[in-house]
Amino acid sequence: MPLTVHDRIITDRGSVYAVSGGPVADRAAIAAMLAELTSVRRFAKATHHSWAARLGGAGLKADDGEAGAGAIILRMLETEGLDDHVVIVTRWYGGKHLGGDRFRHVIAAVRHYLAALNG
């Protein structure tokens, strides 16, 4: 299963969010998914690519400058019981700070991805 991308799912005060993901078997597969995503010029210009994955039940995460976002994504994957899968929330910063709303947007983006995955 290749990388799945849901672009422009949330817009708030100029910031735009997308969510992507797919199955992964190891750290190299996570790096490959991130490289595939950022090979698209639009995504290469994004401000943040926060992500989390569970590999065999072990959690991995990265905030990419969006402090706390990776932990939120990881908790949601744990709650869902979704192993061997990476979820990436991408944000293009729009020039205005969103405060706590940015976490609500990360949650909404991951929910969007999980709903599409569970179809």
C-alpha positions as CSV (number, residue, x, y, z in Angstrom):
1,M,0.0,0.0,0.0
2,P,1.6,3.3,-1.0
3,L,1.6,6.6,0.8
4,T,-2.0,8.0,1.1
5,V,-2.3,11.8,1.1
6,H,-5.3,13.9,2.2
7,D,-4.4,17.5,1.3
8,R,-5.9,20.8,2.4
9,I,-8.3,19.2,4.9
10,I,-8.2,22.1,7.5
11,T,-7.6,25.8,7.0
12,D,-7.4,28.2,9.9
13,R,-6.1,31.8,9.9
14,G,-3.9,31.1,6.9
15,S,-2.5,27.8,8.2
16,V,-3.3,24.8,6.0
17,Y,-3.2,21.2,7.1
18,A,-2.8,17.8,5.3
19,V,-2.5,14.3,6.7
20,S,-0.7,11.4,5.1
21,G,0.4,7.9,6.0
22,G,0.8,4.3,5.2
23,P,2.0,0.9,6.4
24,V,5.7,0.7,7.4
25,A,7.9,-2.2,8.6
26,D,10.9,-0.3,10.0
27,R,12.5,3.2,10.5
28,A,13.8,3.0,6.9
29,A,10.3,2.8,5.6
30,I,9.3,5.8,7.7
31,A,12.2,7.8,6.3
32,A,11.2,6.6,2.8
33,M,7.6,7.8,3.3
34,L,8.7,11.2,4.5
35,A,11.1,11.5,1.5
36,E,8.3,10.5,-0.9
37,L,6.0,13.1,0.7
38,T,8.6,15.9,0.6
39,S,9.6,15.1,-3.0
40,V,6.4,16.9,-4.0
41,R,7.3,20.6,-4.2
42,R,4.2,21.7,-2.3
43,F,5.0,19.5,0.6
44,A,8.7,20.3,0.6
45,K,7.7,23.9,1.3
46,A,5.6,23.0,4.3
47,T,6.6,24.4,7.7
48,H,6.1,21.2,9.8
49,H,5.8,17.4,9.1
50,S,4.9,16.0,12.5
51,W,4.6,12.2,12.6
52,A,4.2,9.1,14.7
53,A,4.4,5.4,14.1
54,R,4.1,2.2,16.0
55,L,6.5,-0.6,15.0
56,G,5.6,-3.9,16.7
57,G,4.0,-1.9,19.5
58,A,7.0,0.4,20.0
59,G,6.2,4.1,19.5
60,L,8.3,6.5,17.4
61,K,7.5,10.2,16.9
62,A,8.8,13.5,15.7
63,D,7.4,17.0,16.2
64,D,9.3,18.7,13.5
65,G,9.0,22.0,15.3
66,E,5.3,21.6,16.3
67,A,6.0,20.8,19.9
68,G,3.8,18.0,21.3
69,A,2.2,17.1,17.9
70,G,4.1,13.8,17.6
71,A,2.9,12.7,21.0
72,I,-0.7,13.4,20.2
73,I,-0.5,11.4,16.9
74,L,1.2,8.5,18.8
75,R,-1.5,8.4,21.5
76,M,-4.2,8.3,18.8
77,L,-2.4,5.4,17.0
78,E,-2.1,3.6,20.4
79,T,-5.8,4.1,21.1
80,E,-6.7,2.8,17.6
81,G,-4.3,-0.1,18.0
82,L,-2.8,0.7,14.7
83,D,0.7,-1.0,14.4
84,D,3.2,-0.9,11.6
85,H,1.8,2.3,10.2
86,V,3.0,6.0,10.1
87,V,0.7,9.0,10.2
88,I,2.2,12.4,9.1
89,V,0.4,15.7,9.8
90,T,1.7,18.5,7.6
91,R,1.2,22.2,8.3
92,W,1.9,25.2,6.2
93,Y,2.2,28.1,8.7
94,G,-0.1,31.0,7.7
95,G,1.5,33.8,9.7
96,K,-0.8,33.8,12.8
97,H,-0.2,31.8,15.9
98,L,-3.1,29.3,16.5
99,G,-2.3,28.6,20.2
100,G,-4.1,25.5,21.4
101,D,-6.2,25.3,18.2
102,R,-3.1,23.8,16.5
103,F,-3.5,20.6,18.7
104,R,-7.2,20.4,17.9
105,H,-6.3,20.6,14.2
106,V,-3.7,17.8,14.6
107,I,-6.4,15.6,16.3
108,A,-8.9,16.4,13.6
109,A,-6.3,15.6,10.9
110,V,-5.5,12.2,12.4
111,R,-9.2,11.4,12.9
112,H,-9.7,12.3,9.2
113,Y,-7.0,9.8,8.2
114,L,-8.2,7.0,10.5
115,A,-11.8,7.4,9.2
116,A,-10.6,7.2,5.6
117,L,-8.4,4.2,6.5
118,N,-11.3,2.4,8.2
119,G,-13.5,3.4,5.3
